[in-house]
Amino acid sequence: MLDLKLYNNPVKVTWCPGCGDYGILNAVKSALAQLEIYPHEVLFFSGIGCGSKLPDYVNAIAFTTIHGRALPIAMGAKLANHDLHVICITGDGDGYGIGGNHFLNILRRNPDVVHIAENNMVYGLTKGQYAPTSQRGFVTSTTPEGSIEIAFNPLTTAINGGATFVARGFSGDPKHLAKLIMAAIQHKGYALVDVLQPCVIYNKINTYDYYRERVYKLEEAGHDPADRSAAMQRAQEWGDRIPIGIVYQATGEPTYEDQVAALRAGPLAKRRLAPLGPEQAEALRREFF
Ligand SMILES: Cc1ncc(C[n+]2csc(CCOP(=O)(O)OP(=O)(O)O)c2C)c(N)n1
């Protein structure tokens, strides 16, 4: 186990006191320390949102993309350098709303990328508009009479879309969440960890108490993550009992990068650049600049 302090940096955290994102930050650092992954071996991507600030608060390599676009950029980085642990951090609006198309497509491509979705069921950064995961009836500035839409279910969508690892954690239980993140990092392929994350300012329904009364651990309930139909059943469970843990895991599926013909000779980061003649160099310069 590495020293947790290794992942500390001097950046001032600007989340509200009590924000569920603190538990996720602790769980991420703890997972990296337990797996003995050094800061230079991990590459974070995020979009825009409160949750997307998480990589700013970790001493590691990080790239803030634009709203909703972190997943395809993370996938590109993994294709270029397979040695890096690529971790993508999105909010629910970021990852499932504006980035929804990228979410659907990464599921069926299976690159070796971890996706941690901080699911507070609301748009936090922009001050409380409803999100795709907001529960029906949820009252916000943009749904003054309550949301009339069915809440998006990331777990069933992920399993149905071809994801090979689907888990749900709760930011109020960072130790358990760290175990899920470790399993996601160790999984070869796309791994979704959807995290129930209370927003203490804009979501007064899905609070710490709301979840504490309802969550139960799948590993203590005899659930077999390899059983796809059992996973679909658990993924639909919501109400008095809410499952957390590894919902679904398929092993042995090839990753995207394993199958790309152009990468058979190895990832780009490991290849020597052939010396360019002046004509080739000029042609490239003209094409790209
Ligand atoms: C293209 C674009 N559209 C809209 C925005 C405004 N915007 C920034 S963050 C955000 C939503 C944040 O919600 P979520 O992703 O759930 O993250 P949270 O802040 O709740 O952690 C929106 C709509 C933007 N920055 N860029």
The ligand as a MOL file (V3000), in Angstrom:
LIG
                    3D

  0  0  0     0  0            999 V3000
M  V30 BEGIN CTAB
M  V30 COUNTS 26 27 0 0 0
M  V30 BEGIN ATOM
M  V30 1 C -21.5590 22.6850 -24.0440 0
M  V30 2 C -21.9480 23.1230 -22.6600 0
M  V30 3 N -23.2440 23.1380 -22.3220 0
M  V30 4 C -23.6100 23.5090 -21.0670 0
M  V30 5 C -22.6620 23.8760 -20.1470 0
M  V30 6 C -23.0920 24.3140 -18.7810 0
M  V30 7 N -22.8820 23.2930 -17.7680 0 CHG=1
M  V30 8 C -21.7340 23.2110 -17.0750 0
M  V30 9 S -21.7470 21.9700 -15.9610 0
M  V30 10 C -23.3260 21.5300 -16.3990 0
M  V30 11 C -24.0700 20.3980 -15.7410 0
M  V30 12 C -23.3900 19.8630 -14.5440 0
M  V30 13 O -24.1000 18.7550 -14.0470 0
M  V30 14 P -23.4130 17.3570 -13.8370 0
M  V30 15 O -22.6730 16.9270 -15.0410 0
M  V30 16 O -24.4520 16.4180 -13.3410 0
M  V30 17 O -22.2920 17.6540 -12.7390 0
M  V30 18 P -22.4090 18.2210 -11.2570 0
M  V30 19 O -22.1120 19.6940 -11.3310 0
M  V30 20 O -23.7730 17.9420 -10.7180 0
M  V30 21 O -21.3320 17.4780 -10.5240 0
M  V30 22 C -23.8140 22.3430 -17.4110 0
M  V30 23 C -25.1570 22.2120 -18.0180 0
M  V30 24 C -21.3070 23.8300 -20.5490 0
M  V30 25 N -20.3050 24.1290 -19.6980 0
M  V30 26 N -20.9700 23.4510 -21.7880 0
M  V30 END ATOM
M  V30 BEGIN BOND
M  V30 1 1 1 2
M  V30 2 1 2 3
M  V30 3 2 2 26
M  V30 4 2 3 4
M  V30 5 1 4 5
M  V30 6 1 5 6
M  V30 7 2 5 24
M  V30 8 1 6 7
M  V30 9 2 7 8
M  V30 10 1 7 22
M  V30 11 1 8 9
M  V30 12 1 9 10
M  V30 13 1 10 11
M  V30 14 2 10 22
M  V30 15 1 11 12
M  V30 16 1 12 13
M  V30 17 1 13 14
M  V30 18 2 14 15
M  V30 19 1 14 16
M  V30 20 1 14 17
M  V30 21 1 17 18
M  V30 22 2 18 19
M  V30 23 1 18 20
M  V30 24 1 18 21
M  V30 25 1 22 23
M  V30 26 1 24 25
M  V30 27 1 24 26
M  V30 END BOND
M  V30 END CTAB
M  END
